[in-house]
């Protein structure tokens, strides 16, 4: 069973709040949900769409079709042709929450309890009860026994940082990374960490490095344009051996690009930013459980090897809500105990600058050894996940937020699905699996297939252009449309 609800309205009418309330109730009713949102760069007005996919089986993406269309503003009424349309532009968002749960046969007391978590309680309950009483259509959903939770990617990254013992988080607000800033700011008192919003990204990264030098577990958050400004200091962290974790939430560029869109075009800069040669970690979670787990692993590698560690995400993962039952497996990280002198110049063991040729060569070789040690240590972690038909000779490759659409699209398809979680160091196991394949298809939210470029560089394997499924319109993949593309290429 799968039901798709599309909610359309202007910013300020509350389509996002409505989708969260409905989604939360359905999760408590035992159903898996996936909620995504699309919106423009305006505070009021514009076109805002929230899509809720409901299923009695795990679901991590939306479909292009709509079963129930909730219209908060009449100008949207002709956008979708579907089975059920709920429309009344004079009513509030919570009026439609009442109609939706009545439609599904859920008791009003469940909604009443949910509304206690948001402001304007009395007004919202009155409005919701009116919608509940007026709704006549019925698509009853039997209550299921699944014990599920739900959260978005930003909350998951923040939780991963808190569980990893983050001491200080620096950021300058930039969509779509701002969700982590807000989440960590709200939790400062209860978790005893500090959140600072500074005047710009150069200040952010340098403050984080300064804090790390004093022994604090430091983390920063940004998006593509902000990360550009941090690259010189990324190189500083590599030379001075300063541990810092960087959350890079992608949106489409170049420049401002699509400020509220999603995309995966910043992989190359995450892998290569900063002048000179130095070690780094780049990990790419694909769901909220992985957001927590890989954040803890980023802190582990950063602290142990005194390197910058980058968690690369995007708007789709950061702002979509996933339901899940499993608990994340967290990795403990220890702070360095020997705080000494730090230097951006080549330096000796005491931290004093040097231009001695033999010492320079030794330092470079030590950095190479560190890189090898990180690669060896990464073998203790799950660097590549395998889904689908594990015996199939057909392989579908994907990374990051495309995970949900790929897995949902690949049911009943003859293919092994490979998801690299680690992109630097590059997992050798991925190379071995690819070379044994009959056909390799790659799915990415960019126009140049940056993962296939990385694979070619690391393994020599070239993915055929006809087997690259690329989307670069600032929107995520729909699972039904992706399934059609996969079937076409697997003929």
Secondary structure, DSSP 8 states (H G I E B T S, - for coil): -EEEEEEEEEETS-HHHHHHHHHHHHHHTT-EEEEEEE--S-SSEEEEEEEEEEESS---S--S--SEEEESSGGGTTS---SEEEE-TTS-HHHHHHHHHHHTT--HHHHHHHHTTSS-HHHHHHHHHHHHHH--------------EEEEHHHHHHHHHHHTT--EEEE---TTTHHHHHHHHHTHHHHT-EEEE-SSHHHHHHHHHHHHHTT--EEEEE-HHHHHHHHHHHHHHHHHT--EEEEEEE-B-STT-BTT----TTHHHHHH-SSS---EEEE---SHHHHHHHHHHHHHHHHHHT-EEEEEEEHHHHH-EEEE------------S------SS-B-TTS-B---HHHHHHHHHHHHHHHHHHHHHHTTS--EEEEE-TT-SEEEEE-GGGHHHHHHHTTT-S-EEEEESEEETT-HHHHHHHHT-SEEEEEESSSS-HHHHHHHHHH-----GGGEEE--SSS---HHHHHHHHHHHT-
